[in-house]
Amino acid sequence: MRVIAVMNQKGGVGKTTTTVNLGAALAELGKRVCLIDMDPQAHLTINYGIEPDQKLPSLYDVLVEETPLPQAVHRVGENISLVPSSIDLAAAEIELVSVIGRESLLKHRLDDARNDFDYVLLDCPPSLGLLTINALAAAGEVLIPMQPHFLAMQGVAKLLETVHLVHRRMNPRLKVSGIVLTMFDSQTKLTSEVVAELRSFLDSAAGKPLPWSGAQIFKSKIRRNIKLAECPSFGQTILTYGPGSHGAADYRALAGEVDGMSRESPPVIEKPVASTGNPVVAGNPNDETRNQNETRMTNVE
């Protein structure tokens, strides 16, 4: 089972859109897919036409109430299931503050579904708090949707700091699979400059003991497409709402790339440091990774 965290702490980059439609495209390939909505805003849940409801078993119940994960899994289509979110999830960080091992709760809950799915896609919130750390602790891979803008690159650099820290302390299997360029327009000079900068950054990490040393920029670019913006309001994926659209073609191509990637775990380069019991949070000035140049992109503002 491949567990992929789809994340970017910057909002509006197509993170939920990618989770929804990549999952649907993988399911179309015959893969058993589970989507987990880790964002209290519940956009992934709403995209599938499910209204967040306190009576519906959700990720909150799994993390806080210790409900077995299979009880919160809801079938939403052929080969595809969803663990919904709820507004209660916003309080999870506070309610779990005294729980030992709270950073690894999702990882342990996923053990109950280890043989049920081929893919688990985690739609992470646009922040680097406890919910995101749980996703990184449970995942084997990180997929980063990103608009080709220079300011977006700065956000990716901060995200990689957190990935590196979790890789060292909690999850040495964690790696960055790659970056998906969304809202892509090949005609603009800015786009080509950003792609060149990203490629240079990733090339510079090759062979280094970093979780993104093997990351790629996916060949499949998600082009701007009005149908991608319209389909959530109909509770549909792009494959059902606009099966002949550019959006559907792009996500089918991306699914083919993701499914075709090597599934072998990368070699463990560093041993995780024993957890102190405190959540791993990016931005701590005392964190040793703050001084690591590898986690920062060139300032191109």
N, C-alpha and C positions, 0 to 999 in steps of 0.2 A: 504494500500500500504506500503510495507516494503522498506525502502530506506537504502541501505547498501553501505558504503564506503569501497572499497577494497584498502588498502593503506600500504605502507612501504616506508620510505624515502630512503632506500637502493635500488639501481637499480639491475636488473638481478636476482630477487628472484622469478619470475613467477607471478608477479602482474597482468599484462595484460593478460597473458595466463590463469590465474584463472578467470578473469572477463569474457573473451570470452567464455570459455568452461563451467564455472558454469552457465552463462546465457543461453547457448545453452541447457544444461542439464535440467535446470528449465523449459525452453520453451518446451522441449520434454515431460515434465510431464504435459503439458497443461496450464502452467502459462503464463500470459501476462508479458513479460519482456522488459524493456527499458534499454539499456546500454548508459551511458554518458561518452564520452571521454574527460577527464579534463586535459590531458597532451598535451602541445603544440607539442610534438614529433609525436603525432597522430598515435601511433602504433596500438591502438585498431581500429581506423578508417581504416587503411591500411589492418589490418587483415581480414576485411570484404570486401576487394577488392575495397574500395572507396578511390580514390586519394584525398587528401586534396585540396580543390578548393575554391578560394575566392568567386566564384559565388554560391557555395552551402551553404545554410543556416547552420550555425554551432553554437557551444556553444559560440563562440565569439560574434555572433550577439545577442544571447539570453542575455548575461551578459552586453555587452557594448552598443549595439544598441537597446536594449529593445524589441527585436523580441519575440513574444509569443512562448513559448516552443513548442507547437504542430506544429508550422510551421517549426521547425528545426528537427522534428522527421522523420526518414527515415526507412521504413520497409525493413529489410534485410533477413527475413525468416519467417517461420510460427511461430506465437506467439512472435516474437522478432523484436525489433526496435532499432535504433541507433541515438543518437545525436552526430554527428561527431565533431572532433576538426579541428583546422587549425593553421598554423604558426602564424597567427595574435594573437592567444591566449597568446603568449609569452609577448605581450605588454599590456595585460589587466590590470596587476597590476599597471602599470604606468598611464594608461588612467583612471583608477577608483580611483586614489589616493584622489581626492577631492569629491568623491561621498559619501554622508551620507548613512550609513548602508551598505557599500560595502561588509561586511563580510556575509551578509544574502541575497544577491541577488539571489543566486540559490534557496534558500529555498522558496522565494516568487514566483519565476518562476515555481517551481514545483507544486504550488497550482493549476495552470491551467491544470495539468494532473493528479490530485489526484485520479480520478475515472477511468483512462484509463489503469492502469497497476497494476499487483499484486506485481511486483518487479521492483525496479530501482537500478541498480548497477553502482556505480561511480568509474571509473578507475582514481585514483588520480596520480598526478605527483610525481616523486621521490624527493620531497622537501617539506618543511613545510611553504610555503608562502600563499598568499591570496587565491589561487585556492583551496588549501587543506583545509584552514579554511572554505571556502564556502561549501566544501563537508561535513565537520564535523558539520557545523551549520545546514545543511539540512538533514543529516542522522539520523536515529534512532539507527543504529548499525555500528560497525567497524569490518571488517574481515581482519586479518593480515596474508598474505602469508609470509612464512619465511623458508629459508634454515636452516637445523639443524647444524649451525656453531656457535661457541661461540661469534665471533665478531658480528654476526647478532643479538645476544641477546642485545648487547649494543645499537644497533639502535632501537630495540623495546622499550627499556627503555626510550629513548628520545621521541619516538612517544607517549608513554603513558603519558608523561608529558604534551604534547600538548592536548591530548584527555581530560585529567583531567582539564586543564585550560578552554577549550571550554565547557566542561560539567558544570563547575562552573559559567562561565560568560554569556554563550549564549544559551546553549542547555542542560537543565537538563535531557532530555529524552535519551541522548546519552549513549550508553553502548558498551563495547567490547564483541562481540559474541564469538570470539575465534580466535585461531591461526591455520592456515593450513600449515602443513609441506610439502614443495615442494622439488623436486629433491631428494627424500627420498631413502636412502639405509640402510635397516635394518641390514645389515651385519657388519657395522662399529661400533667400540666401541665409537667413537666420537658422533655418532648419538644418541646412547642410553644415553650417559652422558648429552647431551644437552636436550633431552626430559625429563630426570629426573630433571634437573635444572629448566626447564620451569614449570614442574608440581609442584615442590616445591614452586616456586614463586607465581603461581596462587593460590595454596592452602593457602598460607600465607595471601592472600587478602580476603579470604572468610569471609563474615559477616562484612567487613569494608565498610565505606562510600566511595567506589571507583567505578568508572564506569566499571572496569574490575573484580569486586568481583564475578561475575557469569560467567566469561569467561572460556572456555574449550580449550583443545587441541583436534581438531576434530579427530575422530577415522579414518576417511578416509585420508590416506596419498597419496600424489601425487608422484608416483614413477618415477624415471628417465625413459624416453621413447623417443626414437629418433623421433617418429611420432609427438610428441608434438612440437618438434623443426621444423619439416618440414612443418606442415599444414599452418602456416601463409603465406609462400611463394606461396601457392596455393589459398589464399583468402578463406580458409575453416576452420571450427572448427574441433576439433578432432573427433566429433561424425559423421561427414560426410567423413572426410579424412581417418580415421582409426577406424571405429565403433567397430571393434573387438579387438582393442589394449588395453594395460594396461591403457594408458592415458584416453581413453574413459570410461573404467570401473571405474577408480578412480574418475573422475568428475561426473559420474552418481551417485556414492555412496555419494559423497560430497553434491550433490544437494538434495539427499534424506534426509541427515542429516539436512541441512539448512532448507528445507521445513518442516521438522518435529519438528523444535524447537518451543518452546512456543512463541506466538506472543504478549503476554501481555507485556505492557510497564513496566519497572522496577519502583519501587516507587521512587518518587523524594526526594532525601536525602538533597540536598542543593539548595537554591534559587540562580538563576544566578545573578551575580553582574551586575549592570547597566553598559552598554558599554560606554567607554570613547570616542568612535569614532575612535580609533586607531586599526589597525589590530592586532589580537592576533598572536604572533610569538614566537615559541619555542626558548629557548636559551637566553632570556632576563635576565641578572643577577639580575635585580630588581624584577623579578616575584616571588610572594610568594611561588609558587610551587617548586622553586628550593631547598627549604629546607625540602621538604617532602620526607621522606625516602621511603614511599610506592611506589614512582614512579621510584625507581632505583632498578635494579637487582644487585645481588652480582657481584663484579668485578672478572671475571673468566679468564681473559686473561693470 
